[in-house]
Every structure is written in C-alpha cells, then in structure tokens.
C-alpha cells in the first residue's frame, strides 16, 4: 500500500476517533436570580457596559484619575499577570509548532585500525588489498547530513492545542481581574487618604476645643464653682484626644505608601487633588441585571476557562491510549577517508516509519481518573465563584443602602448639634449659661462631624466595592494605558 493511501486512511481514522478524546464541554446551567434582593434607592438599572465605564472620573478628581492610570501602566502585580499571558501565548505557539517536523544537521568523524593475522581479502573492496597478516592498517572517515524527524500523537496535539488556546484566554481574563483589583485598591486607598487628612483636621480641632474647655473650667475651679475631679476628667479626655493624632498620622503614612506601591513608586507623600468635603457621594449607581454579572466579572470567566481546561485535559490524558507515530530519516554524504573531506563522497539517504501505543499501562487509567477529579473540582469552583459573585453584589447593594441611610440620620444629628451650639451662644450672651457650656456644645459638633467623616469614608469604599463586584472599569484604556511595554520591548495587544 502506498504511503499516501496510508496517510488518507490514518486521517479518516483520526477524524472518526475524535469523539473518544473526552466529553464535550457544556456550560453549567445556573439558576441565576432575576433581581437583586437588596433594595438600594441610589441605584438604577442600566444598559451601559460596566467593564468599559471609567466610573472613578465621576468624582472629578484629577489626582485620582492620574493615580489609577499610573497604576494601570506600572503596577507590578499587573505586570506579573501580563508576563503570565506572554508565557501562555508562547505555549500556544509551541503547541501549534508540534505539527511541524524537526530538522537536525549533524556530522561525525571516525578513525580506527584493522588487522587480522589470518586475514585474506575475499571481497571486492580495494582498500582491503593492502591488509596483510603482519601489517595492520589504519582507516578513517566522516559522515554528515540532515536528519528530519516527526513524532506525533495526533489526538494529543489536538487536545494540547485546545488547552493552550484556553490558557491564553484564561490569562487574558486574569489580567482583567488584576486591572479590576488595582483600580479598586487605588480608589479605596485614595478616598481613605482624603478621609484620614480630614479626620486629622477634625481631631486637631477637637483637641483645641477640649483645651479651651479645660481653660474655662480652670477658671471655674479657681472660683470654686467646680471641683478637682472635673479637671482630672478633662485632662484624661485631652490625653485620649492627643493619643489619637499620632495614630492618624501613622495611618496617613501607611496609606500613602500603599498608594506608592500600587503605582510602583518608592515611599513618599501623595499630593491631594481635592478635599474630602468636596467629594460627592450622591448620584445614581448603575446596576445591571444579575445575569449580566456573569459577563462582566473576569473572575467568573477565569473559573469557567479553568473548567474548560480541565474538561479538555481529560481528552489530553485519554489521547495517550492512541498510537504515537514516528517518522525519521537521514540524508547526506559520507566517505571512508578523512583526507577526502573536501572531495566528493558517496551520497546516501534512508527513512523509517514506526508507530507505538500503550498495551499494558495501568497508570494511564489512574491519570484519566485524576483528570476527571480535576474537572469535578473545577466545576464546583465555578459554581462557588458565581454564587459568591451574586452574594457580593447583593451584599454590596445592601451595605451601600445602609450606609447612605446612616449618613442621612447622622447628618440630621449634625444639624441638631449646630442648632444647639447656636442656641448656646445666644444663652451665653444673655448670661444664661457659662462659656464652658458653650464650648461643650462646640465639642458636640466636633464629635458629630467626626462620625460623619467616618461614615463618608465607609460610604465611598462601599461605592468602590460595588463597582468592583459589578466588574466595572477594567476595559478602560487611555493614551497612557494602550501601550504596555516590557524591558525587552515585548508588547501585549
């Protein structure tokens, strides 16, 4: 049978046997909720693409925008994810090159001596005529040529190529997941930093007011209106306020350094582009339907690609039961005398075809079971990732709604504290109360304002968290982020 006919028959067998390589992939069916159970009055349904939304720009803070863009270019964890993508792309190229034969070029030289006391030349080879019983002869020669070889398991190559493509897609989604995380970390850190600066300002104001209160109480103590116990209590209160200041300053330093690390810079101060009071938390947060979360969240895409890889891996292991075909040969020139290295020698070629497949290898059955176990684990990891995503969005909506309500209640309390202070000032002017009482009302304003500040930090962080769990913004590109270069000038498109 001709080689061409053998190849056609082999191809037919290959195509008809592809179904033996493992189960077809079917996307898991999930009973996704039709609506979010949490009711957040500050959200609205939207058809806007969450991955493409530069939501942080709504805060109109130029420094926040610069920090996020800088992190999307320079963040080290993001560069690691891109490096993993480069490796996956290279692995895909290697898998695709598995269909191409290899070609080696080589040569050899040899030398030796032949002798035989009872030797008689019965051959027609002329070089042996000079051999005598007592006259050993030296010989040498060389050979060189090209040696093509082709070893393949067609079923394995098909599956390895499929797995390599899935790994590239998986690593792309890993890059998206890291971009999403970096955006959220920068925004959270920046808002926290603004809030800490405001908290330091409020703490210093509270300390100044407490010292004023202590001064006025000292006057009352000298007049005998209050006792020593009142002063001791105020001193303890002032000490607690003073102790908070270095704690806040340390938090500011650590938050600044965290932002510097996120943007791949050394420790240092971060310039503020805005004041905390000017950051507006009002506005509608766009929320898509629950099913859209499956399309927006890169971690869900990663989990599904992992499931597909494990499904394909069952076929890759199964492919080891099928024959491996080896084609090899050699073509070149050789001579029996090294002295003739630059003279024409004898041309030659040979070829060989072989095939082998396992007949008794119980370990392969265990490998198949192992691959099925990997798919089983990946399946439930995907289900868990999806359930977590739904839960995180619903929790985020509930948290944001709760903080918004708390802030409004606290804001009303802050207005009451201001009213009490205004009334106290009038009463002081009319001689109805002491100046110390008026300062006490001022301290009440400071406390309420500090509580509002803490709630605003939490509120902003809840907004950032909501955009993160909804998969918002990771597809954003600008003039800075469109080109991501490495030291060796590799680009990721």
N, C-alpha and C positions, 0 to 999 in steps of 0.2 A: 504494500500500500504506500502511496506517495506521501511525502511529508505534508504537502498541502491538504490532502484529504484527511490526514490525521488531525491537523490543526482545526479543520472545519468540524469534525466530529467532536473534538475536545470542547470547542466553543459551544456547540449545541448542548453538550452535557453540562457545561458550566452554567449556561442560562437556565436550563431546566432544573438545576440543583440549588438555585439561589434561595428558594423558599426553605431550604434545610439549614440556612445560616442562623436562624434565630427568629424570635417573634417580631412581627411588625409593631412599630410604635403607635400607640393610641393615646391621645391626650386624656389625662384623667378627668372624669366628669365630676364637677363640684356643684354643690347646691349653694350657689352664692346668694347672699341676701339681696332682696330687691330694693332695699332702702336702709339707711343708717338708723339704728335705734335711738342714738343720741340726737337731741334736738338743739342745734346751735343757731340762735337767732341772728348771728352775724355771718352766716354763710348763705350761699345761693348756688343752685345748680348752674353749671357752665359747660359749654362745648369746647372751651379753649383748651388747647393742648398743654397739659401740665408739664411734660418734660421740656418744652420749648420756652416756658414762661420765666422771665427774669424777675421773679416776684420781689426780690430784695430792692429793686430800683424804685418800688412804690414808696419807700421811706425817704426818698430824695436826699440821701446822704452820700456825697461824693467819695468820702473816705471808705465807707462800707463797700461801695462799688469797686474801688481800686483794690481793696484787700481781697475781695472774692476773686477778681480777675487775676491778681498776682498769685493767689493760691492755686487757681486752675492751671497756671503755667508752671509754677515752681514747686508745688507740694511734693515732698519726697515719696510719700505713700502712693500718690497718684503716678509718679514716675515708675515706681515698682510695678504697679498694675499694668502700665504701658509696656514695661520690659517683659512681663509675662505674656502680654499679647504678641510681642515680637517673637518670643520663643514659640508660641502656638502657630504663628504664621510660618515660621521656619520648619516646624514639624509637619505642617500641611504640605509644604514644598517637598520635603523629604519623602512623604508618603506618595506624592504624585510621581516622584522620580523612581519609585520602586518598580514601575512598569518599564523602565529603560535599562537595557543590558549594560553591564560594566565592561570596560576595556582596559586591560593592563598591557604595558610594554615592558619587556624584560630580556635579559640575556644571561648566558652562563659560559664559563670557560672551564676547561678540564685539562689535566696532564697526568701521565702515568707511564708505566713501563710493563712490557710484556716479555716473558721468557718461558721456555719450556725445554728441558734437556732432551726430551724425546719428540720434539715438535717436527712435524712435516707439513708443509703447506699443500693441502689438498683443495684449497679454494682458488677462485679466480681473482682474489683481491691482490693487486700488485704490491701494495705496501708490505705485505707479509713475506715477500720473497727474500727479503734481507734478514729474516729471522733465522738464526741458527741455534743449535743446541747450546753453544757456549757463548753466544753473542746476544745478550738481552737488548731489546730495542725500546727507545723512548717514544711516546706518542703524545700529542696534544691536539686541542681543537676548541671550537666555540660554537655556540648557537644563539640566535636572537630572533625575536619576532613579537607579534601581537597576540594577546590571549583574551578573546572575548568570552564572557560567561554570563549566564542568565539563569538565576534560580528564583522561582516564584511559586507562591501558592495563590492562585487567582482569587479564591474565596477570601483568604486572609487580606490580600491587597485591597479588595473591595471594601471590607469592613474597616481596615485601618484608615483608608481614605475618608470614609464616612465619619469615623471617630475624630480624625484630625480636623475636619470641617466643623464639627460640633464644638470642638475645643476652642477653635478660633472665635466662633460666635459666643461661646461662654465667656472667654476672656474679654471680649468687647463689652459684654454686659457687666463684667467685673469692673472694668474701667468706669462705666456709667455709675455703678454703685459707689465707687470711690469718689467720683465727682460729686455725687449727691451728698455723701457724708462730709466732704470737705466744705462744700457750700454751707451746710447746716452748722458745722463746727465753727466756721469763721463768723457767721451771723450771730450765733449764740454767744460766742466769746466777745464780739464787739458790743452787743447790746448789754451784756453783763458788765463790760468795762465802763460803758457810759453810766450804767446804773450805780456802779461802785464809786465813781467820781462824784455822782450826786449824793450818794449815801455818806461819803466822807464830808462833803459840804454840809449836809444836814446834821451830822454828828458833831462837827465843829460848832455849828450854830447852837445845837442843844447844850453843848458844854459851856459855851459863852453865856447862855441864858441861865444855866444852873449856877454858874459862878455869880451872876448878877443876883439871883435869888439868895445865894448864900450871903452876899454882901448886905442885902436889905434885912435878912434875918439876923445878921450880926448886930445891926443897929437896934433891932427889936430886943435882942438878947441883952444888950447893954442897958436898955431902958427897963429890962425886967419883964417884958411882955411875953417872952418865950424862955424855955429852959435850955440847958446844955444838951439835952437829948436831941432836940430839934437840929442843933448844929452838927452833932455827931452823925445823925442820919443823913443830912445833906452832904457831909464830907464823904460818907460811904457812897452815896449816889454819884457824886462828882468823880470819885475814883473809878467807878464802873464805866462811866462815860469816857474817861481818859483811856482806859484799857482797851476800849473798842477801836480807837483810832489807829494804833499800830497794826491791829488785826486787819482792818480795812485796807490800809496801805500795803500790807503783805499780799492781800488778795488782788489788789490792783497790779502789783508787780508780777504775780504768777499768771494773771490773765493776759497781761501784755506779752509775757514770754511765750505763753501758749499761742498767741496770735503770730508772733515772730516765727515760731517753729512751723506753724501751718503754712506760712509763706516762705519757708526755707531761709530765714534770716537769723542772725545772732541775737541774743537777748538785748532788749533796748526798749525805749519808750515808744508808744504808739500815739501819733497825732490824732486828735479827735476832729471829725468833720462836722460835728453837730453837738448840741447839748441834749441831755436826756429829756428835759422838759419839752423840747421841740419834736421829739419822736412821737408820731401819732399812731396810736394802736387802733383807731377806728377804721372802718372800711369793711367791705364785703370780701370774705374769703371764698374763692370759687372751689366748689367741691363737685366732682363728677359722681356718676353712679358707681355703686360698689364694683360692678363688673369691669369698669374702666381701670380700677386699681391694678388688675391683673396685667393690663397692657402697659401701665406706667411704671411699675416698680421693677427696677433691674434685678433686685434680689430674687424676685419670683421667677424672672427669666433665667437667672443663673441656676436656680433649683430645677427648673424644667429641663434645661440643657444637660444638667448632671444626670437627670433621669434618662434622657435620650442617649447619653454616652454609655450609661450602664446597660441600657437595653441593647445598644449596638455591641457592647463588649461581650454579651452572651454569644452573639454571632461570631465575634472575633475568636473566642475560645473554641467554639464549635468548628471553626474552619480548620483547626489543627488536625481534625479527623480526615481531611481530604488530602489528596496527593500533592506533594511538592515536586515540581518539575525542574530539572537541572539541564541546561544546555551549555556546553563548554567546548572549547576548541583551541587550536593554535595554528598560526600561520607565520612563516618566516624563512630563515636561511641558516644553514649550518655547514661547517667544514670540519675535517679531521685534523687540520694543521693550523695552529695559531699564527704561523708565519704567513698564512694566506688570508689574514684578517681583512685585508683591503682588496682581495681578489674575489671574484665571483665564486660562490659556493653552490651547494645544492639547495633549491627551494623545496619547501615541504608544507603540508597542511594536514590537519586531522580534525575530526569533530566527534562529539559524544552527546548522547541524549539519555537521560535517566529520569526515573520517577520513583518516589518513595512515599509511603503513607504508614501511619502507625497501625499495627495489628494488635499488639498487646501493651497497652499503657493505661493502667487503671487510674493513674494520676490525672489524666485528662478529664475523666468523669468528675473527679473532685474539683477540678478547675471550673467546669461548667456549673456545678452546684455553687461554687464560690461566686461566680459571675451573677447567678440568679439571686444569691443573697445580697449582692451589691445593688441590684435593681430593686429588690424588696425594700432595702434601707433608703435608697434614693426616692422611691415612690412616697414613702411616708414622710420623708424630709420635705418633699414638695408640698404635700398636703398640710404639714405643720407650718411651713412658710406662708402659705396662702391664708390659713386660719389666723396666724399671728398678724398678717397684714390687715385683714379685716378688723381684728380686735384693736390694733394700734390706731387705725383711723377712727374707729368709734370712740375709743378712749380719748383720743386727741380732741375730737369734737366736744366730748363731754367736759374735758378739762378746760378747754378754751371758753366754753359757755359758762362754766362755774367761776372761772377767774374774772370774766367780764362782769358777772353779777356781783361778785365780791368787791370788785373795784368800784362799781357804781354805789354800792352801800357804803364803802369806806370813803368815797368821795363826798357823799352826803354828810357823813360824820365829820369830815374835814371842814365842810361849810359850817356845820354847827359849832365846831371849835373856834373858827374865825369869828362867828357871831358872838360867842361867849367872851372872847377877848375884846371885841369892840364894846360890848356892854360893860365889861370890867373896867376898861379905860374911862368910860363915862362916869361910872360909880366912883372911881378913884379921884377924878377931877371934882366930883361933888362931895368928896370926903367920906363916902360910904364904906369904902374898903381901903386896905393898905396897898402900897406899891408892890409889896412882896406877893400879895394875892394876884395882882395884875400880871406879874412875871410868871406866876404859876399857870395862868391861862395861856401865856405865850409858850411855855413848855408843853402844854397840852397840844398846841398846834404843831410844834416840832415833832412830837411823838406820832401824831396822826399822819403828818406828811411823810415821816419815815416809813410808816406802814404802807402808805400809798406807793411809795417808791419801790418797796419790796414786791408788792403786788404787780406793779408795772413790769418789773424785771421778769417775773414769772409769766405774765401775760405775753410779753414779747417772745419769750422762749417757747411758749405754747404755740404761738403763730409759726415760728420757725419749725417746730416739731411737726405741726400739721402739714406744712409744705413738704417736709421730708418724707413723712409716711404716705403722702399722696404722690410721691415721685416727681416733685416739681423742680424744674430748672436745670437738670443735668445735661440737657442737649444744648444749653446756651453756648453760643460762640461769639467772639468779638475779634477785633483786629489783633488782640494780644494772644487769644487762645486758639486761633485757627491753625497756627503752626506750632507743633510741639517737637522740638529737636533734641537729640541726644548728643553726647560728646563726640560720637563717631559719625555725626551728620545723618543718622537714620531718621526718617520721618514716619509718623503714623498718620495715615489718612483716614 
